[in-house]
Structure formats: C-alpha cells, structure tokens
Amino acid sequence: MDLHDILTDIHALETELLNFERKYGIRSETLYAAYIGGEEPEDDNWALDFGEWASIYRIWLSRQAEYRNEVQHIRQSASD
C-alpha cells in the first residue's frame, strides 16, 4: 500500500467511525477501551454493531501506524 492508498483507507474508516459515534453518542476510543475490557453493551441488539465498530477502530489504528511508518520512510529516503 502506498501513502495515498493508506490515507484513502483512513478517511473511509473515519467516516464509518463517525457514523457509529453519532448513532451511539460516544467516541470510538471510549467504545474500544470498553470493548477490549470486556464490557457488554446495555442493549443486546447493539452487540453486532459494537463488534464491527471495534474491528473498524482496530483497522484504523493499524492504518494510522502504517501511515506514520510510510511518512518516516519517505523522509529518511529523501534525506539520503
């Protein structure tokens, strides 16, 4: 994946995260911390959404790391 692809992916994931945040009224990082901590949603009907949301957030975190690594690599290549 090149930098453009990573950034495109990040933006698409952020759109999905914002949709969940608006629907449930909490930030993604709050949901993720609760989810990995084993907390159950107040309503059982939310469980599938919360699982998907946590997965999207995990991918978003990964893409953020990929973006930082790629930028660092580009900067190092430019200074060589």
mmCIF file of the N, C-alpha and C atoms, coordinates in Angstrom:
data_MODEL
# 
_entry.id   MODEL 
# 
loop_
_atom_site.group_PDB 
_atom_site.id 
_atom_site.type_symbol 
_atom_site.label_atom_id 
_atom_site.label_alt_id 
_atom_site.label_comp_id 
_atom_site.label_asym_id 
_atom_site.label_entity_id 
_atom_site.label_seq_id 
_atom_site.pdbx_PDB_ins_code 
_atom_site.Cartn_x 
_atom_site.Cartn_y 
_atom_site.Cartn_z 
_atom_site.occupancy 
_atom_site.B_iso_or_equiv 
_atom_site.pdbx_formal_charge 
_atom_site.auth_seq_id 
_atom_site.auth_comp_id 
_atom_site.auth_asym_id 
_atom_site.auth_atom_id 
_atom_site.pdbx_PDB_model_num 
ATOM 1   N N  . MET A 1 1  ? 0.843   -1.184 0.000  1.00 0.00 ? 1  MET A N  1 
ATOM 2   C CA . MET A 1 1  ? 0.000   0.000  0.000  1.00 0.00 ? 1  MET A CA 1 
ATOM 3   C C  . MET A 1 1  ? 0.884   1.241  0.000  1.00 0.00 ? 1  MET A C  1 
ATOM 4   N N  . ASP A 1 2  ? 0.575   2.175  -0.882 1.00 0.00 ? 2  ASP A N  1 
ATOM 5   C CA . ASP A 1 2  ? 1.344   3.411  -0.865 1.00 0.00 ? 2  ASP A CA 1 
ATOM 6   C C  . ASP A 1 2  ? 0.637   4.432  0.029  1.00 0.00 ? 2  ASP A C  1 
ATOM 7   N N  . LEU A 1 3  ? 1.274   5.553  0.201  1.00 0.00 ? 3  LEU A N  1 
ATOM 8   C CA . LEU A 1 3  ? 0.777   6.588  1.109  1.00 0.00 ? 3  LEU A CA 1 
ATOM 9   C C  . LEU A 1 3  ? -0.634  7.036  0.737  1.00 0.00 ? 3  LEU A C  1 
ATOM 10  N N  . HIS A 1 4  ? -0.883  7.217  -0.550 1.00 0.00 ? 4  HIS A N  1 
ATOM 11  C CA . HIS A 1 4  ? -2.212  7.647  -0.997 1.00 0.00 ? 4  HIS A CA 1 
ATOM 12  C C  . HIS A 1 4  ? -3.282  6.619  -0.632 1.00 0.00 ? 4  HIS A C  1 
ATOM 13  N N  . ASP A 1 5  ? -2.992  5.342  -0.851 1.00 0.00 ? 5  ASP A N  1 
ATOM 14  C CA . ASP A 1 5  ? -3.944  4.273  -0.529 1.00 0.00 ? 5  ASP A CA 1 
ATOM 15  C C  . ASP A 1 5  ? -4.221  4.215  0.975  1.00 0.00 ? 5  ASP A C  1 
ATOM 16  N N  . ILE A 1 6  ? -3.176  4.357  1.750  1.00 0.00 ? 6  ILE A N  1 
ATOM 17  C CA . ILE A 1 6  ? -3.327  4.324  3.205  1.00 0.00 ? 6  ILE A CA 1 
ATOM 18  C C  . ILE A 1 6  ? -4.208  5.485  3.655  1.00 0.00 ? 6  ILE A C  1 
ATOM 19  N N  . LEU A 1 7  ? -3.940  6.671  3.131  1.00 0.00 ? 7  LEU A N  1 
ATOM 20  C CA . LEU A 1 7  ? -4.723  7.843  3.513  1.00 0.00 ? 7  LEU A CA 1 
ATOM 21  C C  . LEU A 1 7  ? -6.181  7.714  3.077  1.00 0.00 ? 7  LEU A C  1 
ATOM 22  N N  . THR A 1 8  ? -6.405  7.174  1.896  1.00 0.00 ? 8  THR A N  1 
ATOM 23  C CA . THR A 1 8  ? -7.771  6.940  1.420  1.00 0.00 ? 8  THR A CA 1 
ATOM 24  C C  . THR A 1 8  ? -8.502  5.984  2.353  1.00 0.00 ? 8  THR A C  1 
ATOM 25  N N  . ASP A 1 9  ? -7.807  4.939  2.762  1.00 0.00 ? 9  ASP A N  1 
ATOM 26  C CA . ASP A 1 9  ? -8.383  3.965  3.690  1.00 0.00 ? 9  ASP A CA 1 
ATOM 27  C C  . ASP A 1 9  ? -8.712  4.626  5.032  1.00 0.00 ? 9  ASP A C  1 
ATOM 28  N N  . ILE A 1 10 ? -7.797  5.435  5.544  1.00 0.00 ? 10 ILE A N  1 
ATOM 29  C CA . ILE A 1 10 ? -8.015  6.130  6.814  1.00 0.00 ? 10 ILE A CA 1 
ATOM 30  C C  . ILE A 1 10 ? -9.274  6.987  6.740  1.00 0.00 ? 10 ILE A C  1 
ATOM 31  N N  . HIS A 1 11 ? -9.435  7.731  5.662  1.00 0.00 ? 11 HIS A N  1 
ATOM 32  C CA . HIS A 1 11 ? -10.606 8.603  5.527  1.00 0.00 ? 11 HIS A CA 1 
ATOM 33  C C  . HIS A 1 11 ? -11.904 7.797  5.463  1.00 0.00 ? 11 HIS A C  1 
ATOM 34  N N  . ALA A 1 12 ? -11.888 6.682  4.740  1.00 0.00 ? 12 ALA A N  1 
ATOM 35  C CA . ALA A 1 12 ? -13.086 5.832  4.653  1.00 0.00 ? 12 ALA A CA 1 
ATOM 36  C C  . ALA A 1 12 ? -13.429 5.250  6.026  1.00 0.00 ? 12 ALA A C  1 
ATOM 37  N N  . LEU A 1 13 ? -12.417 4.794  6.739  1.00 0.00 ? 13 LEU A N  1 
ATOM 38  C CA . LEU A 1 13 ? -12.637 4.249  8.073  1.00 0.00 ? 13 LEU A CA 1 
ATOM 39  C C  . LEU A 1 13 ? -13.162 5.316  9.028  1.00 0.00 ? 13 LEU A C  1 
ATOM 40  N N  . GLU A 1 14 ? -12.626 6.532  8.933  1.00 0.00 ? 14 GLU A N  1 
ATOM 41  C CA . GLU A 1 14 ? -13.079 7.623  9.795  1.00 0.00 ? 14 GLU A CA 1 
ATOM 42  C C  . GLU A 1 14 ? -14.545 7.948  9.551  1.00 0.00 ? 14 GLU A C  1 
ATOM 43  N N  . THR A 1 15 ? -14.992 7.852  8.315  1.00 0.00 ? 15 THR A N  1 
ATOM 44  C CA . THR A 1 15 ? -16.405 8.076  8.009  1.00 0.00 ? 15 THR A CA 1 
ATOM 45  C C  . THR A 1 15 ? -17.265 7.037  8.720  1.00 0.00 ? 15 THR A C  1 
ATOM 46  N N  . GLU A 1 16 ? -16.842 5.782  8.651  1.00 0.00 ? 16 GLU A N  1 
ATOM 47  C CA . GLU A 1 16 ? -17.586 4.722  9.331  1.00 0.00 ? 16 GLU A CA 1 
ATOM 48  C C  . GLU A 1 16 ? -17.581 4.921  10.845 1.00 0.00 ? 16 GLU A C  1 
ATOM 49  N N  . LEU A 1 17 ? -16.436 5.305  11.390 1.00 0.00 ? 17 LEU A N  1 
ATOM 50  C CA . LEU A 1 17 ? -16.347 5.538  12.831 1.00 0.00 ? 17 LEU A CA 1 
ATOM 51  C C  . LEU A 1 17 ? -17.265 6.683  13.254 1.00 0.00 ? 17 LEU A C  1 
ATOM 52  N N  . LEU A 1 18 ? -17.264 7.756  12.478 1.00 0.00 ? 18 LEU A N  1 
ATOM 53  C CA . LEU A 1 18 ? -18.137 8.892  12.799 1.00 0.00 ? 18 LEU A CA 1 
ATOM 54  C C  . LEU A 1 18 ? -19.608 8.498  12.772 1.00 0.00 ? 18 LEU A C  1 
ATOM 55  N N  . ASN A 1 19 ? -19.986 7.645  11.844 1.00 0.00 ? 19 ASN A N  1 
ATOM 56  C CA . ASN A 1 19 ? -21.375 7.186  11.795 1.00 0.00 ? 19 ASN A CA 1 
ATOM 57  C C  . ASN A 1 19 ? -21.764 6.452  13.074 1.00 0.00 ? 19 ASN A C  1 
ATOM 58  N N  . PHE A 1 20 ? -20.882 5.577  13.550 1.00 0.00 ? 20 PHE A N  1 
ATOM 59  C CA . PHE A 1 20 ? -21.154 4.877  14.808 1.00 0.00 ? 20 PHE A CA 1 
ATOM 60  C C  . PHE A 1 20 ? -21.169 5.856  15.982 1.00 0.00 ? 20 PHE A C  1 
ATOM 61  N N  . GLU A 1 21 ? -20.225 6.799  16.015 1.00 0.00 ? 21 GLU A N  1 
ATOM 62  C CA . GLU A 1 21 ? -20.174 7.770  17.111 1.00 0.00 ? 21 GLU A CA 1 
ATOM 63  C C  . GLU A 1 21 ? -21.464 8.590  17.180 1.00 0.00 ? 21 GLU A C  1 
ATOM 64  N N  . ARG A 1 22 ? -21.961 8.992  16.035 1.00 0.00 ? 22 ARG A N  1 
ATOM 65  C CA . ARG A 1 22 ? -23.212 9.762  16.000 1.00 0.00 ? 22 ARG A CA 1 
ATOM 66  C C  . ARG A 1 22 ? -24.393 8.897  16.442 1.00 0.00 ? 22 ARG A C  1 
ATOM 67  N N  . LYS A 1 23 ? -24.397 7.651  16.012 1.00 0.00 ? 23 LYS A N  1 
ATOM 68  C CA . LYS A 1 23 ? -25.510 6.752  16.340 1.00 0.00 ? 23 LYS A CA 1 
ATOM 69  C C  . LYS A 1 23 ? -25.577 6.459  17.832 1.00 0.00 ? 23 LYS A C  1 
ATOM 70  N N  . TYR A 1 24 ? -24.423 6.241  18.463 1.00 0.00 ? 24 TYR A N  1 
ATOM 71  C CA . TYR A 1 24 ? -24.393 5.813  19.860 1.00 0.00 ? 24 TYR A CA 1 
ATOM 72  C C  . TYR A 1 24 ? -23.974 6.906  20.844 1.00 0.00 ? 24 TYR A C  1 
ATOM 73  N N  . GLY A 1 25 ? -23.514 8.032  20.341 1.00 0.00 ? 25 GLY A N  1 
ATOM 74  C CA . GLY A 1 25 ? -23.209 9.167  21.216 1.00 0.00 ? 25 GLY A CA 1 
ATOM 75  C C  . GLY A 1 25 ? -21.956 9.025  22.050 1.00 0.00 ? 25 GLY A C  1 
ATOM 76  N N  . ILE A 1 26 ? -21.011 8.202  21.602 1.00 0.00 ? 26 ILE A N  1 
ATOM 77  C CA . ILE A 1 26 ? -19.724 8.109  22.307 1.00 0.00 ? 26 ILE A CA 1 
ATOM 78  C C  . ILE A 1 26 ? -18.600 8.058  21.282 1.00 0.00 ? 26 ILE A C  1 
ATOM 79  N N  . ARG A 1 27 ? -17.413 8.429  21.706 1.00 0.00 ? 27 ARG A N  1 
ATOM 80  C CA . ARG A 1 27 ? -16.243 8.406  20.826 1.00 0.00 ? 27 ARG A CA 1 
ATOM 81  C C  . ARG A 1 27 ? -15.773 6.967  20.628 1.00 0.00 ? 27 ARG A C  1 
ATOM 82  N N  . SER A 1 28 ? -15.136 6.746  19.519 1.00 0.00 ? 28 SER A N  1 
ATOM 83  C CA . SER A 1 28 ? -14.656 5.408  19.170 1.00 0.00 ? 28 SER A CA 1 
ATOM 84  C C  . SER A 1 28 ? -13.638 4.880  20.175 1.00 0.00 ? 28 SER A C  1 
ATOM 85  N N  . GLU A 1 29 ? -12.733 5.747  20.633 1.00 0.00 ? 29 GLU A N  1 
ATOM 86  C CA . GLU A 1 29 ? -11.731 5.266  21.581 1.00 0.00 ? 29 GLU A CA 1 
ATOM 87  C C  . GLU A 1 29 ? -12.364 4.824  22.895 1.00 0.00 ? 29 GLU A C  1 
ATOM 88  N N  . THR A 1 30 ? -13.472 5.461  23.289 1.00 0.00 ? 30 THR A N  1 
ATOM 89  C CA . THR A 1 30 ? -14.189 5.079  24.502 1.00 0.00 ? 30 THR A CA 1 
ATOM 90  C C  . THR A 1 30 ? -14.830 3.709  24.316 1.00 0.00 ? 30 THR A C  1 
ATOM 91  N N  . LEU A 1 31 ? -15.490 3.526  23.177 1.00 0.00 ? 31 LEU A N  1 
ATOM 92  C CA . LEU A 1 31 ? -16.104 2.227  22.877 1.00 0.00 ? 31 LEU A CA 1 
ATOM 93  C C  . LEU A 1 31 ? -15.042 1.136  22.833 1.00 0.00 ? 31 LEU A C  1 
ATOM 94  N N  . TYR A 1 32 ? -13.932 1.412  22.167 1.00 0.00 ? 32 TYR A N  1 
ATOM 95  C CA . TYR A 1 32 ? -12.894 0.400  22.000 1.00 0.00 ? 32 TYR A CA 1 
ATOM 96  C C  . TYR A 1 32 ? -12.309 -0.029 23.344 1.00 0.00 ? 32 TYR A C  1 
ATOM 97  N N  . ALA A 1 33 ? -12.043 0.935  24.205 1.00 0.00 ? 33 ALA A N  1 
ATOM 98  C CA . ALA A 1 33 ? -11.498 0.609  25.527 1.00 0.00 ? 33 ALA A CA 1 
ATOM 99  C C  . ALA A 1 33 ? -12.486 -0.260 26.310 1.00 0.00 ? 33 ALA A C  1 
ATOM 100 N N  . ALA A 1 34 ? -13.758 0.072  26.243 1.00 0.00 ? 34 ALA A N  1 
ATOM 101 C CA . ALA A 1 34 ? -14.782 -0.723 26.930 1.00 0.00 ? 34 ALA A CA 1 
ATOM 102 C C  . ALA A 1 34 ? -14.884 -2.113 26.313 1.00 0.00 ? 34 ALA A C  1 
ATOM 103 N N  . TYR A 1 35 ? -14.845 -2.159 25.002 1.00 0.00 ? 35 TYR A N  1 
ATOM 104 C CA . TYR A 1 35 ? -14.989 -3.430 24.279 1.00 0.00 ? 35 TYR A CA 1 
ATOM 105 C C  . TYR A 1 35 ? -13.839 -4.381 24.598 1.00 0.00 ? 35 TYR A C  1 
ATOM 106 N N  . ILE A 1 36 ? -12.607 -3.902 24.521 1.00 0.00 ? 36 ILE A N  1 
ATOM 107 C CA . ILE A 1 36 ? -11.479 -4.790 24.815 1.00 0.00 ? 36 ILE A CA 1 
ATOM 108 C C  . ILE A 1 36 ? -11.390 -5.103 26.307 1.00 0.00 ? 36 ILE A C  1 
ATOM 109 N N  . GLY A 1 37 ? -12.049 -4.256 27.130 1.00 0.00 ? 37 GLY A N  1 
ATOM 110 C CA . GLY A 1 37 ? -12.116 -4.519 28.563 1.00 0.00 ? 37 GLY A CA 1 
ATOM 111 C C  . GLY A 1 37 ? -13.207 -5.515 28.930 1.00 0.00 ? 37 GLY A C  1 
ATOM 112 N N  . GLY A 1 38 ? -13.950 -5.973 27.921 1.00 0.00 ? 38 GLY A N  1 
ATOM 113 C CA . GLY A 1 38 ? -14.963 -6.989 28.157 1.00 0.00 ? 38 GLY A CA 1 
ATOM 114 C C  . GLY A 1 38 ? -16.330 -6.461 28.549 1.00 0.00 ? 38 GLY A C  1 
ATOM 115 N N  . GLU A 1 39 ? -16.518 -5.146 28.500 1.00 0.00 ? 39 GLU A N  1 
ATOM 116 C CA . GLU A 1 39 ? -17.829 -4.594 28.853 1.00 0.00 ? 39 GLU A CA 1 
ATOM 117 C C  . GLU A 1 39 ? -18.858 -4.959 27.796 1.00 0.00 ? 39 GLU A C  1 
ATOM 118 N N  . GLU A 1 40 ? -20.051 -5.264 28.256 1.00 0.00 ? 40 GLU A N  1 
ATOM 119 C CA . GLU A 1 40 ? -21.160 -5.609 27.369 1.00 0.00 ? 40 GLU A CA 1 
ATOM 120 C C  . GLU A 1 40 ? -21.992 -4.359 27.099 1.00 0.00 ? 40 GLU A C  1 
ATOM 121 N N  . PRO A 1 41 ? -22.551 -4.236 25.877 1.00 0.00 ? 41 PRO A N  1 
ATOM 122 C CA . PRO A 1 41 ? -23.424 -3.094 25.589 1.00 0.00 ? 41 PRO A CA 1 
ATOM 123 C C  . PRO A 1 41 ? -24.701 -3.178 26.428 1.00 0.00 ? 41 PRO A C  1 
ATOM 124 N N  . GLU A 1 42 ? -25.308 -2.014 26.721 1.00 0.00 ? 42 GLU A N  1 
ATOM 125 C CA . GLU A 1 42 ? -26.524 -2.003 27.532 1.00 0.00 ? 42 GLU A CA 1 
ATOM 126 C C  . GLU A 1 42 ? -27.661 -2.754 26.857 1.00 0.00 ? 42 GLU A C  1 
ATOM 127 N N  . ASP A 1 43 ? -27.690 -2.739 25.548 1.00 0.00 ? 43 ASP A N  1 
ATOM 128 C CA . ASP A 1 43 ? -28.749 -3.385 24.786 1.00 0.00 ? 43 ASP A CA 1 
ATOM 129 C C  . ASP A 1 43 ? -28.122 -4.508 23.955 1.00 0.00 ? 43 ASP A C  1 
ATOM 130 N N  . ASP A 1 44 ? -28.642 -5.725 24.092 1.00 0.00 ? 44 ASP A N  1 
ATOM 131 C CA . ASP A 1 44 ? -28.084 -6.866 23.346 1.00 0.00 ? 44 ASP A CA 1 
ATOM 132 C C  . ASP A 1 44 ? -28.133 -6.660 21.841 1.00 0.00 ? 44 ASP A C  1 
ATOM 133 N N  . ASN A 1 45 ? -29.069 -5.865 21.361 1.00 0.00 ? 45 ASN A N  1 
ATOM 134 C CA . ASN A 1 45 ? -29.181 -5.599 19.924 1.00 0.00 ? 45 ASN A CA 1 
ATOM 135 C C  . ASN A 1 45 ? -27.998 -4.795 19.392 1.00 0.00 ? 45 ASN A C  1 
ATOM 136 N N  . TRP A 1 46 ? -27.235 -4.191 20.266 1.00 0.00 ? 46 TRP A N  1 
ATOM 137 C CA . TRP A 1 46 ? -26.083 -3.378 19.871 1.00 0.00 ? 46 TRP A CA 1 
ATOM 138 C C  . TRP A 1 46 ? -24.814 -4.213 19.697 1.00 0.00 ? 46 TRP A C  1 
ATOM 139 N N  . ALA A 1 47 ? -24.833 -5.454 20.138 1.00 0.00 ? 47 ALA A N  1 
ATOM 140 C CA . ALA A 1 47 ? -23.609 -6.270 20.189 1.00 0.00 ? 47 ALA A CA 1 
ATOM 141 C C  . ALA A 1 47 ? -22.936 -6.398 18.825 1.00 0.00 ? 47 ALA A C  1 
ATOM 142 N N  . LEU A 1 48 ? -23.694 -6.654 17.778 1.00 0.00 ? 48 LEU A N  1 
ATOM 143 C CA . LEU A 1 48 ? -23.084 -6.782 16.445 1.00 0.00 ? 48 LEU A CA 1 
ATOM 144 C C  . LEU A 1 48 ? -22.456 -5.470 15.992 1.00 0.00 ? 48 LEU A C  1 
ATOM 145 N N  . ASP A 1 49 ? -23.165 -4.360 16.202 1.00 0.00 ? 49 ASP A N  1 
ATOM 146 C CA . ASP A 1 49 ? -22.610 -3.053 15.847 1.00 0.00 ? 49 ASP A CA 1 
ATOM 147 C C  . ASP A 1 49 ? -21.322 -2.783 16.609 1.00 0.00 ? 49 ASP A C  1 
ATOM 148 N N  . PHE A 1 50 ? -21.333 -3.088 17.903 1.00 0.00 ? 50 PHE A N  1 
ATOM 149 C CA . PHE A 1 50 ? -20.147 -2.808 18.709 1.00 0.00 ? 50 PHE A CA 1 
ATOM 150 C C  . PHE A 1 50 ? -18.964 -3.653 18.273 1.00 0.00 ? 50 PHE A C  1 
ATOM 151 N N  . GLY A 1 51 ? -19.206 -4.899 17.900 1.00 0.00 ? 51 GLY A N  1 
ATOM 152 C CA . GLY A 1 51 ? -18.131 -5.747 17.397 1.00 0.00 ? 51 GLY A CA 1 
ATOM 153 C C  . GLY A 1 51 ? -17.561 -5.209 16.098 1.00 0.00 ? 51 GLY A C  1 
ATOM 154 N N  . GLU A 1 52 ? -18.439 -4.791 15.198 1.00 0.00 ? 52 GLU A N  1 
ATOM 155 C CA . GLU A 1 52 ? -17.994 -4.217 13.924 1.00 0.00 ? 52 GLU A CA 1 
ATOM 156 C C  . GLU A 1 52 ? -17.240 -2.914 14.155 1.00 0.00 ? 52 GLU A C  1 
ATOM 157 N N  . TRP A 1 53 ? -17.788 -2.083 15.030 1.00 0.00 ? 53 TRP A N  1 
ATOM 158 C CA . TRP A 1 53 ? -17.186 -0.793 15.351 1.00 0.00 ? 53 TRP A CA 1 
ATOM 159 C C  . TRP A 1 53 ? -15.776 -0.991 15.910 1.00 0.00 ? 53 TRP A C  1 
ATOM 160 N N  . ALA A 1 54 ? -15.627 -1.923 16.841 1.00 0.00 ? 54 ALA A N  1 
ATOM 161 C CA . ALA A 1 54 ? -14.310 -2.187 17.433 1.00 0.00 ? 54 ALA A CA 1 
ATOM 162 C C  . ALA A 1 54 ? -13.338 -2.681 16.366 1.00 0.00 ? 54 ALA A C  1 
ATOM 163 N N  . SER A 1 55 ? -13.818 -3.508 15.446 1.00 0.00 ? 55 SER A N  1 
ATOM 164 C CA . SER A 1 55 ? -12.957 -4.004 14.373 1.00 0.00 ? 55 SER A CA 1 
ATOM 165 C C  . SER A 1 55 ? -12.502 -2.883 13.448 1.00 0.00 ? 55 SER A C  1 
ATOM 166 N N  . ILE A 1 56 ? -13.426 -2.003 13.109 1.00 0.00 ? 56 ILE A N  1 
ATOM 167 C CA . ILE A 1 56 ? -13.084 -0.860 12.258 1.00 0.00 ? 56 ILE A CA 1 
ATOM 168 C C  . ILE A 1 56 ? -12.072 0.034  12.966 1.00 0.00 ? 56 ILE A C  1 
ATOM 169 N N  . TYR A 1 57 ? -12.269 0.255  14.259 1.00 0.00 ? 57 TYR A N  1 
ATOM 170 C CA . TYR A 1 57 ? -11.340 1.091  15.019 1.00 0.00 ? 57 TYR A CA 1 
ATOM 171 C C  . TYR A 1 57 ? -9.951  0.450  15.052 1.00 0.00 ? 57 TYR A C  1 
ATOM 172 N N  . ARG A 1 58 ? -9.896  -0.860 15.231 1.00 0.00 ? 58 ARG A N  1 
ATOM 173 C CA . ARG A 1 58 ? -8.610  -1.576 15.261 1.00 0.00 ? 58 ARG A CA 1 
ATOM 174 C C  . ARG A 1 58 ? -7.889  -1.426 13.916 1.00 0.00 ? 58 ARG A C  1 
ATOM 175 N N  . ILE A 1 59 ? -8.632  -1.546 12.825 1.00 0.00 ? 59 ILE A N  1 
ATOM 176 C CA . ILE A 1 59 ? -8.035  -1.362 11.495 1.00 0.00 ? 59 ILE A CA 1 
ATOM 177 C C  . ILE A 1 59 ? -7.563  0.072  11.332 1.00 0.00 ? 59 ILE A C  1 
ATOM 178 N N  . TRP A 1 60 ? -8.363  1.029  11.801 1.00 0.00 ? 60 TRP A N  1 
ATOM 179 C CA . TRP A 1 60 ? -7.994  2.450  11.732 1.00 0.00 ? 60 TRP A CA 1 
ATOM 180 C C  . TRP A 1 60 ? -6.678  2.697  12.477 1.00 0.00 ? 60 TRP A C  1 
ATOM 181 N N  . LEU A 1 61 ? -6.547  2.103  13.661 1.00 0.00 ? 61 LEU A N  1 
ATOM 182 C CA . LEU A 1 61 ? -5.293  2.250  14.418 1.00 0.00 ? 61 LEU A CA 1 
ATOM 183 C C  . LEU A 1 61 ? -4.113  1.688  13.623 1.00 0.00 ? 61 LEU A C  1 
ATOM 184 N N  . SER A 1 62 ? -4.330  0.555  12.992 1.00 0.00 ? 62 SER A N  1 
ATOM 185 C CA . SER A 1 62 ? -3.279  -0.070 12.192 1.00 0.00 ? 62 SER A CA 1 
ATOM 186 C C  . SER A 1 62 ? -2.892  0.817  11.010 1.00 0.00 ? 62 SER A C  1 
ATOM 187 N N  . ARG A 1 63 ? -3.885  1.371  10.327 1.00 0.00 ? 63 ARG A N  1 
ATOM 188 C CA . ARG A 1 63 ? -3.605  2.250  9.187  1.00 0.00 ? 63 ARG A CA 1 
ATOM 189 C C  . ARG A 1 63 ? -2.884  3.519  9.631  1.00 0.00 ? 63 ARG A C  1 
ATOM 190 N N  . GLN A 1 64 ? -3.223  4.026  10.800 1.00 0.00 ? 64 GLN A N  1 
ATOM 191 C CA . GLN A 1 64 ? -2.520  5.203  11.338 1.00 0.00 ? 64 GLN A CA 1 
ATOM 192 C C  . GLN A 1 64 ? -1.042  4.885  11.514 1.00 0.00 ? 64 GLN A C  1 
ATOM 193 N N  . ALA A 1 65 ? -0.750  3.711  12.056 1.00 0.00 ? 65 ALA A N  1 
ATOM 194 C CA . ALA A 1 65 ? 0.645   3.296  12.255 1.00 0.00 ? 65 ALA A CA 1 
ATOM 195 C C  . ALA A 1 65 ? 1.340   3.118  10.907 1.00 0.00 ? 65 ALA A C  1 
ATOM 196 N N  . GLU A 1 66 ? 0.647   2.507  9.935  1.00 0.00 ? 66 GLU A N  1 
ATOM 197 C CA . GLU A 1 66 ? 1.220   2.347  8.603  1.00 0.00 ? 66 GLU A CA 1 
ATOM 198 C C  . GLU A 1 66 ? 1.529   3.708  7.983  1.00 0.00 ? 66 GLU A C  1 
ATOM 199 N N  . TYR A 1 67 ? 0.625   4.659  8.149  1.00 0.00 ? 67 TYR A N  1 
ATOM 200 C CA . TYR A 1 67 ? 0.822   5.999  7.599  1.00 0.00 ? 67 TYR A CA 1 
ATOM 201 C C  . TYR A 1 67 ? 2.072   6.643  8.203  1.00 0.00 ? 67 TYR A C  1 
ATOM 202 N N  . ARG A 1 68 ? 2.182   6.593  9.536  1.00 0.00 ? 68 ARG A N  1 
ATOM 203 C CA . ARG A 1 68 ? 3.354   7.180  10.202 1.00 0.00 ? 68 ARG A CA 1 
ATOM 204 C C  . ARG A 1 68 ? 4.641   6.515  9.735  1.00 0.00 ? 68 ARG A C  1 
ATOM 205 N N  . ASN A 1 69 ? 4.621   5.200  9.602  1.00 0.00 ? 69 ASN A N  1 
ATOM 206 C CA . ASN A 1 69 ? 5.814   4.477  9.152  1.00 0.00 ? 69 ASN A CA 1 
ATOM 207 C C  . ASN A 1 69 ? 6.189   4.849  7.726  1.00 0.00 ? 69 ASN A C  1 
ATOM 208 N N  . GLU A 1 70 ? 5.193   4.961  6.861  1.00 0.00 ? 70 GLU A N  1 
ATOM 209 C CA . GLU A 1 70 ? 5.454   5.311  5.459  1.00 0.00 ? 70 GLU A CA 1 
ATOM 210 C C  . GLU A 1 70 ? 6.006   6.732  5.351  1.00 0.00 ? 70 GLU A C  1 
ATOM 211 N N  . VAL A 1 71 ? 5.437   7.656  6.116  1.00 0.00 ? 71 VAL A N  1 
ATOM 212 C CA . VAL A 1 71 ? 5.937   9.036  6.107  1.00 0.00 ? 71 VAL A CA 1 
ATOM 213 C C  . VAL A 1 71 ? 7.377   9.070  6.601  1.00 0.00 ? 71 VAL A C  1 
ATOM 214 N N  . GLN A 1 72 ? 7.658   8.333  7.662  1.00 0.00 ? 72 GLN A N  1 
ATOM 215 C CA . GLN A 1 72 ? 9.031   8.278  8.177  1.00 0.00 ? 72 GLN A CA 1 
ATOM 216 C C  . GLN A 1 72 ? 9.973   7.697  7.131  1.00 0.00 ? 72 GLN A C  1 
ATOM 217 N N  . HIS A 1 73 ? 9.554   6.644  6.456  1.00 0.00 ? 73 HIS A N  1 
ATOM 218 C CA . HIS A 1 73 ? 10.372  6.032  5.407  1.00 0.00 ? 73 HIS A CA 1 
ATOM 219 C C  . HIS A 1 73 ? 10.644  7.021  4.274  1.00 0.00 ? 73 HIS A C  1 
ATOM 220 N N  . ILE A 1 74 ? 9.625   7.752  3.852  1.00 0.00 ? 74 ILE A N  1 
ATOM 221 C CA . ILE A 1 74 ? 9.782   8.750  2.780  1.00 0.00 ? 74 ILE A CA 1 
ATOM 222 C C  . ILE A 1 74 ? 10.762  9.854  3.219  1.00 0.00 ? 74 ILE A C  1 
ATOM 223 N N  . ARG A 1 75 ? 10.632  10.304 4.452  1.00 0.00 ? 75 ARG A N  1 
ATOM 224 C CA . ARG A 1 75 ? 11.536  11.343 4.946  1.00 0.00 ? 75 ARG A CA 1 
ATOM 225 C C  . ARG A 1 75 ? 12.974  10.844 4.996  1.00 0.00 ? 75 ARG A C  1 
ATOM 226 N N  . GLN A 1 76 ? 13.164  9.610  5.444  1.00 0.00 ? 76 GLN A N  1 
ATOM 227 C CA . GLN A 1 76 ? 14.514  9.065  5.503  1.00 0.00 ? 76 GLN A CA 1 
ATOM 228 C C  . GLN A 1 76 ? 15.099  8.899  4.111  1.00 0.00 ? 76 GLN A C  1 
ATOM 229 N N  . SER A 1 77 ? 14.286  8.460  3.173  1.00 0.00 ? 77 SER A N  1 
ATOM 230 C CA . SER A 1 77 ? 14.754  8.290  1.786  1.00 0.00 ? 77 SER A CA 1 
ATOM 231 C C  . SER A 1 77 ? 15.132  9.623  1.178  1.00 0.00 ? 77 SER A C  1 
ATOM 232 N N  . ALA A 1 78 ? 14.384  10.659 1.499  1.00 0.00 ? 78 ALA A N  1 
ATOM 233 C CA . ALA A 1 78 ? 14.636  11.988 0.938  1.00 0.00 ? 78 ALA A CA 1 
ATOM 234 C C  . ALA A 1 78 ? 15.928  12.588 1.494  1.00 0.00 ? 78 ALA A C  1 
ATOM 235 N N  . SER A 1 79 ? 16.272  12.230 2.725  1.00 0.00 ? 79 SER A N  1 
ATOM 236 C CA . SER A 1 79 ? 17.475  12.814 3.324  1.00 0.00 ? 79 SER A CA 1 
ATOM 237 C C  . SER A 1 79 ? 18.737  12.036 2.968  1.00 0.00 ? 79 SER A C  1 
ATOM 238 N N  . ASP A 1 80 ? 18.592  10.877 2.360  1.00 0.00 ? 80 ASP A N  1 
ATOM 239 C CA . ASP A 1 80 ? 19.775  10.075 1.975  1.00 0.00 ? 80 ASP A CA 1 
ATOM 240 C C  . ASP A 1 80 ? 20.443  10.623 0.737  1.00 0.00 ? 80 ASP A C  1 
# 
